[in-house]
Amino acid sequence: SWVSLATLLAFLLLCPLPSPGCPVVCRCSSGEVDCSYRALRVVPENLPTNASAVWLGYNHIAVLKARTFRSLHVLQNLSLRSNVLVSIHSQALAGLEVLRELDLSNNYLTVLTAETFLPLSGLVTLNVGANKLGQLPPEVLKALPCLQELFLHSNALRSLHANVFLNLPALRSLTLQGNPWACTCEIQPFFLWIMGNRDKIQEENLILCRFPEQLNQYPLLAIGNESFSHCQESLLHPRDYVFFLLIGPASFLASILICLLLGSLPSPRMRQNNLLVSVRQLVMPPSPAPELHEHKRGATDRQREAF
């Protein structure tokens, strides 16, 4: 029995364990799965669970559905560059807790949400360059404290809030060129952040203004902080102007109503005169009517004629 057990153990040690299957359309080698240039419209479902890198670039993938990569718990590098991505489900990247590099560049993304990157707390590099992003709310990158490289070039960004980078203490490289920056008062906080972090900005001379027209193609960092001096005179947000536009007419109408109401009430002098009249009527007897005076005068005249 000991001989049989030893033979079985030797057989198990010499025979390799079966490796996870590789999709027919992909090439798999040493933990890397290459599915590039395969005209794929969806992500293959049977990707190897031991994959450390998956290349899905240069395909026709338009949507990432929920939990697309749920079984890839050791994946560290994922590339979806040069597809036709327009939508990423908020749970599409669930399960990628150890992912370090994510490439979503050269797609058609217009919106990113905070939930999308929530599972990627260990992400080091994020490339969303060459998309259609028109804004990037501060909460989108809040879940990425380890992020060191961020690529935002060639999007549709006109401005960014300085708080976008507030929760990125490890950030050391940032690309911003190729966006239609609006070099107005609104961009001043972001401009000041850039001036204080120029060591992180790549190709800063290519960060060009698009608006206003007189600054078209002018380098943002060449404007100078003094160009924003007039912005201190008016620090109101556009919604504050809307508030004043609404409250102004309302206040005007209210003032008219109050004036009409006060105008319908007697004045203090009129009230005082009415009070004096009332007192006189109480103290002094009423004077006889004019007809009574005429009657008494006629009687007196007749008496005089009789004598």
SULHUCOR-V526702 format. One record per pair of residues at least 4 apart in sequence whose C-alpha atoms are under 6 Angstrom apart, sorted by the first residue. I is the first residue (numbers start at 0). J is the second residue. D is the distance in Angstrom with one decimal. If there is no record, write none. Layout:
i,j,d
I,J,D
I,J,D
//
This chain:
i,j,d
19,47,5.1
20,47,5.8
21,47,5.9
25,33,5.5
25,34,4.5
26,32,5.7
26,33,5.1
27,31,5.6
27,32,4.5
30,50,4.5
30,51,5.3
31,50,5.7
31,51,6.0
31,52,4.8
31,53,6.0
32,53,4.8
33,54,4.8
34,54,5.6
34,55,5.0
35,54,5.9
35,55,4.9
35,56,4.9
35,57,5.7
36,57,5.1
36,58,5.6
38,58,4.7
38,59,5.8
39,58,5.2
39,59,5.5
40,59,4.8
40,60,4.3
41,60,5.3
48,70,5.8
48,71,5.0
50,74,5.7
51,73,5.8
51,74,4.1
51,75,5.2
52,74,5.8
52,75,5.9
52,76,4.5
52,77,5.9
53,77,5.1
54,78,5.0
55,78,5.7
55,79,5.0
56,78,6.0
56,79,4.6
56,80,4.7
56,81,5.7
57,81,4.8
57,82,5.4
58,82,5.1
59,82,5.1
59,83,5.6
60,82,5.5
60,83,5.7
60,84,6.0
61,83,4.8
61,84,4.0
61,85,5.6
62,84,5.7
62,86,5.1
62,87,6.0
63,87,4.9
63,88,6.0
63,91,5.9
64,88,5.4
64,91,5.4
65,88,5.5
65,90,4.8
65,91,4.1
66,90,5.6
66,91,4.5
66,93,5.4
67,91,5.4
69,94,4.9
72,94,5.9
72,95,5.7
74,98,5.7
75,97,5.9
75,98,4.0
75,99,5.1
76,100,4.8
77,101,5.1
78,101,5.9
78,102,4.6
79,102,5.8
79,103,5.2
80,102,5.8
80,103,5.0
80,104,4.8
80,105,5.7
81,105,4.6
81,106,5.7
82,106,5.6
83,106,5.2
83,107,6.0
84,106,5.2
84,107,5.5
85,107,5.0
85,108,4.7
89,114,5.2
89,115,4.4
93,118,5.7
96,118,5.7
96,119,5.4
97,121,5.9
98,122,5.7
99,121,6.0
99,122,4.2
99,123,5.0
100,123,6.0
100,124,4.7
101,125,5.1
102,126,4.8
103,126,5.7
103,127,5.1
104,126,5.7
104,127,4.6
104,128,4.8
104,129,5.6
105,129,4.6
105,130,5.6
106,130,5.1
107,130,5.0
107,131,5.5
108,130,5.4
108,131,5.4
109,131,4.7
109,132,4.3
110,132,6.0
112,139,5.4
113,138,5.7
113,139,3.9
117,142,5.4
120,142,5.9
120,143,5.1
121,145,5.7
122,146,5.7
123,145,5.6
123,146,4.2
123,147,5.2
124,146,6.0
124,148,4.7
125,149,5.1
126,149,5.9
126,150,4.7
127,150,5.8
127,151,5.7
128,150,5.3
128,151,4.6
128,152,4.7
128,153,5.8
129,153,4.5
129,154,5.4
130,154,5.2
131,154,5.0
131,155,5.5
132,154,5.3
132,155,5.3
133,155,4.6
133,156,4.7
134,156,5.7
137,162,5.7
137,163,4.0
141,166,5.6
144,167,5.2
145,169,5.8
146,169,6.0
146,170,5.8
147,169,5.2
147,170,4.0
147,171,5.3
148,172,4.8
149,173,5.0
150,173,5.8
150,174,4.9
151,174,5.5
151,175,5.3
152,174,5.4
152,175,4.5
152,176,5.0
152,177,5.5
153,177,4.1
153,178,5.3
154,178,5.3
155,178,5.4
156,178,5.4
157,179,5.3
157,180,4.1
157,181,5.1
158,180,6.0
158,186,5.7
160,189,5.9
161,188,5.9
161,189,4.7
171,199,5.0
172,199,4.6
173,199,5.8
173,200,5.0
173,201,5.9
174,201,5.3
176,205,5.3
176,206,4.5
179,209,4.9
180,208,4.8
180,209,5.4
181,208,5.9
181,209,5.8
181,210,4.5
182,208,5.7
182,210,5.9
184,230,5.6
193,197,5.7
206,218,5.7
206,219,5.9
207,216,5.1
207,217,5.3
207,218,4.4
207,219,5.4
208,215,5.3
208,216,5.3
208,217,5.3
208,219,5.7
209,215,4.5
209,216,5.9
210,215,5.8
235,239,5.9
243,247,5.7
246,250,6.0
258,262,5.9
279,283,5.7
//
